[in-house]
């Protein structure tokens, strides 16, 4: 599946889970559970101080940043460790979930 | 357009809130009782309440407000107020509908599935989560018991104990000796005693520069030792002395009146002392039979359910969780894994393997911080470290300043994640 289609699917799924549709609850759980790893350091309302905000990012930029942390091209031992824990699929799920948080953060 | 979008958001937000607040028929909702309102307990309560399982969550905690142990060494340094480290339960109650019961949990009946409260009532549960923190093994140092701790503080639970230590440091004469007795492994916050030495040295350097700090350790090595020793040389040359167990032959007894601390060899006189005793899982864990002969609670490394009593999960410092250090970050990480495992069990949905992670920011001085980053995962019934990274000796001052700035930002975000 092309990355863009996969991403689009993830966004769509992420959107419909807001309706609390039981059939899609599993996907909802997957993204909120993954994002729970981020929220130990990053806020999801955009009110970070001293820690970079990760909401509302362009999805591709997020994916590239995580790849750079994983390879060590971008230096941060904390983000290097976090990136090592996450599969490419999980990073794509987070990119969609966190990217979609922008509007809520600015509300 | 902006107005429309805002309006839409508000409506959407309101309907979601209504959905969240609308109680399902009570008999259909699972009841989860969380005992202990520290980092682990508050986190698990919040993440359960927001999970798709939507259980009724009750949090039992005697204190009205919680002061974090982490960052309390900055209060000893004089750069942070204790108030800035203190958090209430209003958001957990108001925003997430968690029922907060300010009482002591006396014991737990794992068969009847009830938690008995000090006030006399009982709470029934489908699942219980116990996060009792630590208790001190008083008596391992002769003369140091609970009453002695009112004179020579441990300051290893933040609040009145930390204030007592700060007052004693403030009233100490310049040229005094501050003795820290550091505990044997495992204990809450591995870098904590050494960060405390660093930040009290920071205070002494400004106000009592002829004073000394002596660490009498029950161990022969300690966490991030190279980073600390380098920091001490750079910031506080000649001020901090660390004596390992092999040198002292262990800490034997203390006389609280004279502040004399007797080791296997020499006896040391302290102007101010801080004794951090050996530790075990918090008292409720002992009373409820959740701790084994090690004094800590054995758990399933994926769900954090007790290996000794089914239906009861244990999280935070009280657990024996393999390689996981006893840190606030780990408590938060375990709490999330536990909340998701309970939610999966309640809804029958697929369990997603937990991501277990730790990072600790540690201050060598208020503008010189270091960190570690540890990945862990369940493996063969235990939890094993898969990756571990540390700050390095020789990093630039700017890198350390940035880490300190990040650390303060982390505190705000982390406590928001737990209590906000």
Contacts between the chains, C-beta under 8 A, distances in Angstrom:
chain1	res1	chain2	res2	distance
A	18	B	12	7.7
A	18	B	16	7.3
A	20	B	19	6.3
A	20	B	52	7.9
A	25	B	52	4.8
A	25	B	347	7.4
A	25	B	349	6.7
A	26	B	349	5.8
A	26	B	350	6.3
A	28	B	52	6.5
A	29	B	51	7.8
A	29	B	52	6.0
A	29	B	340	7.3
A	29	B	343	7.4
A	29	B	344	7.9
A	29	B	349	6.6
A	29	B	352	7.0
A	30	B	352	6.2
A	32	B	50	7.8
A	33	B	336	7.6
A	33	B	340	5.3
A	33	B	352	5.6
A	34	B	355	7.5
A	36	B	47	6.7
A	36	B	336	4.7
A	36	B	340	7.7
A	37	B	333	7.9
A	37	B	336	7.7
A	37	B	355	5.0
A	37	B	357	6.4
A	39	B	413	7.6
A	39	B	417	4.7
A	40	B	329	6.3
A	40	B	332	5.4
A	40	B	333	6.8
A	40	B	357	7.5
A	40	B	359	8.0
A	40	B	413	7.8
A	40	B	414	5.9
A	40	B	417	5.8
A	41	B	359	7.4
A	41	B	410	5.4
A	41	B	413	5.6
A	41	B	414	6.7
A	42	B	413	6.0
A	43	B	413	5.0
A	43	B	416	5.9
A	43	B	417	7.7
A	48	B	409	6.3
A	48	B	413	6.1
A	49	B	408	7.5
A	49	B	409	4.7
A	49	B	412	5.7
A	49	B	413	8.0
A	50	B	405	4.8
A	50	B	406	5.3
A	50	B	407	7.7
A	50	B	408	5.5
A	50	B	409	2.3
A	50	B	410	7.2
A	50	B	412	7.6
A	51	B	406	6.1
A	51	B	409	4.1
A	51	B	410	5.9
A	51	B	413	5.7
A	77	B	371	6.9
A	77	B	372	7.7
A	77	B	373	4.8
A	77	B	389	3.7
A	77	B	390	7.2
A	77	B	391	7.2
A	78	B	359	5.2
A	78	B	371	6.2
A	78	B	373	4.4
A	78	B	389	7.8
A	80	B	373	7.1
A	80	B	389	6.4
A	81	B	357	6.9
A	81	B	359	7.6
A	81	B	373	3.8
A	81	B	374	6.9
A	81	B	375	5.2
A	81	B	387	5.5
A	81	B	388	8.0
A	81	B	389	5.7
A	82	B	357	6.7
A	82	B	373	7.6
A	84	B	375	6.1
A	84	B	386	7.9
A	84	B	387	5.5
A	85	B	355	5.2
A	85	B	357	6.6
A	85	B	375	5.3
A	86	B	355	7.6
A	103	B	5	7.5
A	103	B	9	6.8
A	104	B	9	7.2
A	107	B	6	6.8
A	107	B	9	4.7
A	107	B	10	7.8
A	107	B	13	7.3
